[in-house]
Amino acid sequence: MSAPDELRPTAETPEQAAARARVRRRRSIALALALALFAITFYVLTIVKMGPALFDRAI
């Protein structure tokens, strides 16, 4: 039995591979930026919640 034509993997041209790589790289960068923004938001909110007395303590 052979697979139907629509299920067979098709060869990708170098242009298609390059376009797919660009899309993947943009998505990775966007996810990294979103994760960094999320982490920075939690850091800032933690400092704000602790209040300014956090920096007025004896060491």
Helices and strands as residue ranges (DSSP letters): G 5-7, H 14-50, G 52-56
